[in-house]
Each structure stands twice: as C-alpha cells, then as structure tokens.
Amino acid sequence: MRERIKAKTINRLVIGVTSFGVGLALLIGRMLVFETAMILVAALVLISSFGKMLVALFAKPRQWRRFFEAAASMALGAAMLFFPLLPQVIVPELFAGYLLLNGCVKLVDCVLIIRTKSEKLLLSVIPCIAYFVFGGILAFSPLYYLKAVLIIIGIYGVLFGITYIFDFVRSIVPEPAKNKAKRYLRISLPIFLAAFLPHTVLTKLNRYLMIQQNSVDDFEDVTQKKIDGDPDIEIFIHVASDGFCMIGHSDVAIDGELIAYGNYDESSSSPIATGDGVLIIAQKESYIPFCLEHNKTTIFSFGIRLNKEQKEAVRERVREIKSQLVAWDPPKQAAQKAGDLQKANECNDFSSCLVEKTGAKLYKFTKGRFKKYFVLSTNCVLLVDSIICKAGTDILSLSGIISPGTLYEYLESQFLRKDSMVVTRHVYQREASQNDKLDAEK
C-alpha cells in the first residue's frame, strides 16, 4: 500500500510543478504563451478526434454516437486552429460566466441571510457586487481584458501548483504540530473539475470491477488503511453514475451517529435549488445500505483519527448544531399521525422511506445559517466542513462554492500525507446491475 500512496503522491507533485510552470509562463509570456497553447490544444483535439472517429467507424457494430461526437470535437479543433480569434473570445467569456455564476450564488446567499438573519449581510453583499461588476465588464469586452484574464489564470495556476507542492512536502516531512487544530488557505481544483471528481473515480471503479472482476477490497485507488482499529470520524461522499447524484452528496459519522444535511422537505424546494434545511440523525449500519439501494449510489468514505481535544471540539460543535433543531415529520409519518392512511400510502419520497426503513430522526433548524438550504453554498458539504473544521481541516473555497468533489479532493490529498489525520479510505457499493456493467464497458 505504501508504494501505491508514494506513486500517487509523486503524481500530485508532477501536477503541482506543471501547474506552477504553466501559471508562471502565463504571467511572463501572456499572449505568446496563450496563442501557442491554443495551437497545441487545437492540434491535439484534431488528432485525438480523428483517431476516435476511425475507431468508431471500424468498430463492430459501428458506434455512430461516438463517431458524431468525435466529428464535433474535430470541427471545434479546426475552428480553434484556423480562427485564432475564437479562443481569445471564448476564454474571457467563460471566465465572465464563472464570475457571474458566483455573483448569482452570492445574491441568493444575500436573500437567505435577510430571511434567516443568520450572519452579517455585508460579507455577502460586497463579493456579490464585485462578481457582477467584473463579470459584466468582462462579458461585454472580452478581447480588451484578455490579458487581465490570463494574469488571473496564471496567478491561480501558480497558487494551485504551490498547494500541491506543499502537499508533497508535508507527505514526506513529518509535521511537529500535526495534531494542532489550524486552518490553512488551500487552493482547490476549479469547481467545474472538482464537481465531477467523485464520478470520475466511480467510473474507474466500475470499469475495474466489471472488466477485472475483482472485489471492491482489491481496488487500489479506494480501499486502503494506514492504521489498525477504527477512525474517530468517518466522512461519506455519495455519487451515482448518472443524474444529479453525479455531483454527489456528503455526510459525516461520529460516536455512532450519522449526520446528514439537505433539502429533504420536497414541498419547500424552489426552482433555484433552495429550501428548508433538514438534518438527519441516523445509525450508520442502517443508513448506508438504505442509501446504496434507494439512491443507487456508491459511497466513498474517509476516516479521520483525532486526539482528545479535537474529539471534544467536534462533539461541542455537534451539540451546538443540535441546539438549533426542532423535530420534523416527513410527509408519510405526518399523514399517519393525522390519520390520513390513503395519503400516507401514496408517499414515497426519500425522507419518508428513510424514516420507515431505518428509524432515522429528522429535524429542521430554528435559526442559524443552515435554516435555509442552497445547493451551491449552504449545502451538505458546508455542514460537514462546519463540523470537521474543529479538528483542524483546511477546506477553504475562495469562490464560496464547495462541492462534494472539493471535499473528496481534499480528503484524498490528506490521506496521501504520511502524518495527516485522514487514516482510512473505503468504498461501499451495492451489487452491480446489468446497466452498470454496460456503462463500465463503454
């Protein structure tokens, strides 16, 4: 196992050095580096797409969907090569779209803060205005501000590279104060990459299981253990092969209790993915099998070992969260209490089924930030982070958008470190269906 961890650690070092080098090159060369990079990317897209077209064309039976996908990619590569102005417009526009998305997230946060009175409004208003102003300016003048965008991308590349290089250094150099709770500034993967990271691992796992026909316990990229015994905290990341669950969901278990957060009251959901925040407290032994079967997900878990002070800090945070709760009955249980058996029999939502099958307890918040759920900010990952941060984790998102993929990337990086608190990695998976096998073979 140590050899596998060492290989993955070196791979992260290579990524860090490469990112640092590319970022530095953009800061120094700017347009020259950008134009050269776009030509190389266009050439690689053309060559790769042409190869995929041939493979799809001569396959038996012919794979027409892949053929047309490759043809579309080839057309894009040709456009990038013969119309060099195109990427110079597209890159700033994409960056502008990302800024405007963050502005929308902060705007929703402002509305939720006003409604819940959970924190200082100014902390969300200022970045909201900044995102909209700079995103709007960039969207309407992409060519004029291209150099500024390249500088920002270059700085991000340098900082991201430094983060990965520091991860490598910490993995080989013991940290004297490793048990001291402290927060570091951490530059994570871009959200559009981090969001699908668990799904990428799931795809690799499915392919491994179906083609190699080995057990989950033999899957080298997931199931590993650095200590004897059980961890003090276990963090779960749920992910499915398709649908919204591709992005994932996360929850945490401590002292025999599993704590999950989400918008489990479907009647409170809005078109912009907000709603009442609902907290689940369940037993891991019943909750995990239920989620595997009901949601058709795979669950990746990471175990954390804590010292006495850290465990007490985490427990205090859990007690603080519980002090803000009031019991809530899902639709089926509420209908049963009201004596409406017909309505109760018609309820098959997640929360109703969870309570019926596992005996879990559900609660809503009476106050605080988690009273209102928002999928892009006040979400399941933020709840998990608000608990485990008391142990000294350093999951910090500059954009304010934290996905289960961001959490997965952070936990994996810590697992690869020799002296980190993340000491186990495991996968829970239901028995594969025929559709899973077909997806893995594609």
Rosetta blueprint (number, residue, H / E / L):
1 M L
2 R H
3 E H
4 R H
5 I H
6 K H
7 A H
8 K H
9 T H
10 I H
11 N H
12 R H
13 L H
14 V H
15 I H
16 G H
17 V H
18 T H
19 S H
20 F H
21 G H
22 V H
23 G H
24 L H
25 A H
26 L H
27 L H
28 I H
29 G H
30 R L
31 M H
32 L H
33 V H
34 F H
35 E H
36 T H
37 A H
38 M H
39 I H
40 L H
41 V H
42 A H
43 A H
44 L H
45 V H
46 L H
47 I H
48 S H
49 S H
50 F H
51 G H
52 K H
53 M H
54 L H
55 V H
56 A H
57 L H
58 F H
59 A L
60 K L
61 P L
62 R L
63 Q L
64 W H
65 R H
66 R H
67 F H
68 F H
69 E H
70 A H
71 A H
72 A H
73 S H
74 M H
75 A H
76 L H
77 G H
78 A H
79 A H
80 M H
81 L H
82 F H
83 F L
84 P L
85 L H
86 L H
87 P H
88 Q H
89 V H
90 I H
91 V H
92 P H
93 E H
94 L H
95 F H
96 A H
97 G H
98 Y H
99 L H
100 L H
101 L H
102 N H
103 G H
104 C H
105 V H
106 K H
107 L H
108 V H
109 D H
110 C H
111 V H
112 L H
113 I H
114 I H
115 R H
116 T H
117 K L
118 S L
119 E L
120 K L
121 L L
122 L H
123 L H
124 S H
125 V H
126 I H
127 P H
128 C H
129 I H
130 A H
131 Y H
132 F H
133 V H
134 F H
135 G H
136 G H
137 I H
138 L H
139 A H
140 F H
141 S L
142 P L
143 L L
144 Y L
145 Y L
146 L H
147 K H
148 A H
149 V H
150 L H
151 I H
152 I H
153 I H
154 G H
155 I H
156 Y H
157 G H
158 V H
159 L H
160 F H
161 G H
162 I H
163 T H
164 Y H
165 I H
166 F H
167 D H
168 F H
169 V H
170 R H
171 S H
172 I H
173 V L
174 P L
175 E L
176 P L
177 A L
178 K L
179 N L
180 K L
181 A L
182 K L
183 R L
184 Y L
185 L L
186 R L
187 I L
188 S L
189 L L
190 P L
191 I H
192 F H
193 L H
194 A H
195 A L
196 F L
197 L H
198 P H
199 H H
200 T H
201 V H
202 L H
203 T H
204 K H
205 L H
206 N H
207 R H
208 Y H
209 L H
210 M H
211 I H
212 Q H
213 Q L
214 N L
215 S L
216 V H
217 D H
218 D H
219 F L
220 E L
221 D L
222 V L
223 T L
224 Q E
225 K E
226 K L
227 I L
228 D L
229 G L
230 D L
231 P L
232 D L
233 I E
234 E E
235 I E
236 F E
237 I E
238 H E
239 V E
240 A L
241 S L
242 D L
243 G L
244 F H
245 C H
246 M H
247 I L
248 G L
249 H E
250 S E
251 D E
252 V E
253 A E
254 I E
255 D L
256 G L
257 E E
258 L E
259 I E
260 A E
261 Y E
262 G E
263 N L
264 Y L
265 D L
266 E H
267 S H
268 S H
269 S L
270 S L
271 P L
272 I L
273 A L
274 T E
275 G E
276 D E
277 G L
278 V E
279 L E
280 I E
281 I E
282 A E
283 Q E
284 K H
285 E H
286 S H
287 Y H
288 I H
289 P H
290 F H
291 C H
292 L H
293 E H
294 H H
295 N L
296 K L
297 T L
298 T E
299 I E
300 F E
301 S E
302 F E
303 G E
304 I E
305 R L
306 L L
307 N L
308 K H
309 E H
310 Q H
311 K H
312 E H
313 A H
314 V H
315 R H
316 E H
317 R H
318 V H
319 R H
320 E H
321 I H
322 K H
323 S L
324 Q L
325 L E
326 V E
327 A E
328 W L
329 D L
330 P L
331 P H
332 K H
333 Q H
334 A H
335 A H
336 Q H
337 K H
338 A H
339 G L
340 D L
341 L H
342 Q H
343 K H
344 A H
345 N H
346 E H
347 C L
348 N L
349 D L
350 F H
351 S H
352 S H
353 C H
354 L H
355 V H
356 E H
357 K H
358 T H
359 G L
360 A L
361 K E
362 L E
363 Y E
364 K E
365 F E
366 T L
367 K L
368 G L
369 R H
370 F H
371 K H
372 K E
373 Y E
374 F E
375 V L
376 L L
377 S L
378 T L
379 N L
380 C H
381 V H
382 L H
383 L H
384 V H
385 D H
386 S H
387 I H
388 I H
389 C H
390 K H
391 A H
392 G L
393 T L
394 D L
395 I L
396 L L
397 S L
398 L L
399 S L
400 G L
401 I L
402 I L
403 S L
404 P H
405 G H
406 T H
407 L H
408 Y H
409 E H
410 Y H
411 L H
412 E H
413 S H
414 Q H
415 F H
416 L H
417 R L
418 K L
419 D L
420 S L
421 M L
422 V E
423 V E
424 T E
425 R E
426 H E
427 V E
428 Y E
429 Q E
430 R L
431 E L
432 A L
433 S L
434 Q H
435 N H
436 D H
437 K H
438 L H
439 D H
440 A H
441 E H
442 K L
